[in-house]
Amino acid sequence: MPTPTLSFLRTAVVTALLSAAPFASLHAEDPALDQQARQQGVPVDELRAFAEVMERIRGAYIDEVDDRELLESAIRGMLYELDPHSSYLTPDQFDDLQVTTTGEFGGLGIEVTMEDGFVKVVTPVDGSPASKAGIQAGDLILKIDETFVKGLSLGEAVELMRGEIGSEIELMVLSDGDDKPHQVTLERDKIQLHSVKSRMLEPGLGYLRISQFQNNTGDDARKALDKLAKEDTLRGLVLDLRNNPGGVLGGAVEVADLFMDNGLIVYTQGREKSSRSDFNAKPGDRLNGMPMVVLVNGGSASASEIVAGALQDQGRAIVVGNRTFGKGSVQTVLPLSKDKALKLTTARYYTPDGRSIQAEGIEPDIAVDVVTKFEVREDMQVREADLPRHLNNENGETRDDGKRQSLAQEDYALAQALSVLKGVVLARNNDSR
């Protein structure tokens, strides 16, 4: 770690070079100061070259460039050269990152898409300002306050709809079946982004989908499991982490902990040997050891790989799908002055068996090829059960091929994960007899 004296000396040298550049010869040197700086490891020649380049740009570039823009570009370039995940965050980018990690922002509570240049409402969130104002799925938003939506990108339109909690916004909305649009005035409120969804795939076989890891994902996943348990007696679970880009480390640890009674979940290791941090499971497996399948693909990264790797190494779940992305590094957000921040890679993480998945990923226990819906429909033979008004089986039993086939057509990988889960459940039932 640099000493306070060294940090002060580096700052003094940079400040002196940059402030002196416009007014004095860049080649002028103070041998005594240079020697002292070099003895402390300060790269004097490189700093002088930086100041000289900046001055040449000031004097010779075709357009005038603001000094602050040049310096911010230099900062971005410095971080860009470190790794793909370290970056310099402007105030707006810092705010967006906080929205992603907390899952909360001031807005209207609608999921939207673009259609024919207008914003189309996919669904309003229950209890949100949009829902209370009567906005329905399929409504078109033509104007946001004084700005017409036509010509805006979806991101620009969404940004206009977000704002401070309690502030008002006026939308021009055209509802399905109406000839004319109408004005709707709403008050922005705190909106919670939901990263967890759940449902029953078959009786006793649950499905838990996590799209990203936020600060509240652990609690949301626990509530979803409780809801599934109330619907039916759970005998197994598919945990879907496909296309989950990661997120908050703490959220991943909490989710993995839901399915473990004890043991190491993950550990991180920084540059110093003393910087290792272990994250262990607490007693209390939410599923009491029942069979689990974790579904992953090439879009499963970072925090989702932590969960998959922990459950795989601890023998708690079978991992099905494709090799994951392979992002095995940890980023720390370091706030700076004036609402700016630094997102800096500070550690690597390792699975319980000590595997670093950096640029390697998690290999699934059972690989599932990526297929299209057309490829799934290879069996086009008509069976008796497909005929209208067919007689039912005399024993009162009917194969559920229609449901199984529709799941395979809709989501082949999930259908395969379900088949694996059913096999494990059956094998365990046979062993217990």
DAHUPE-V703415 format. One line per field, one symbol per residue. ss: DSSP state (h for helix, s for strand, l for the rest). A space follows every 50 residues. Layout:
BEGIN
ss=???
END
This chain:
BEGIN
ss=lllhhhhhhhhhhhhhhhhhhlllllllllhhhhhhhhhllllhhhhhhh hhhhhhhhhhllllllhhhhhhhhhhhhhhllllllssslhhhhhhhhhh hhlssssllssssssllsssssssllllhhhhlllllllsssssllssll lllhhhhhhhhllllllssssssslllllllsssssslsssslllsssss ssllssssssllslllhhhhhhhhhhhhhhhllllsssssllllllslhh hhhhhhhhlllllsssssslllhhhlssssllllllllllssssssllll llhhhhhhhhhhhllllsssslllllllssssssslhhhlssssssssss sllllslllllllllsslllllhhhhlllllllhhhllllllllllllll hhhhhhhhhhlhhhhhhhhhhhhhhhhhhhhll
END
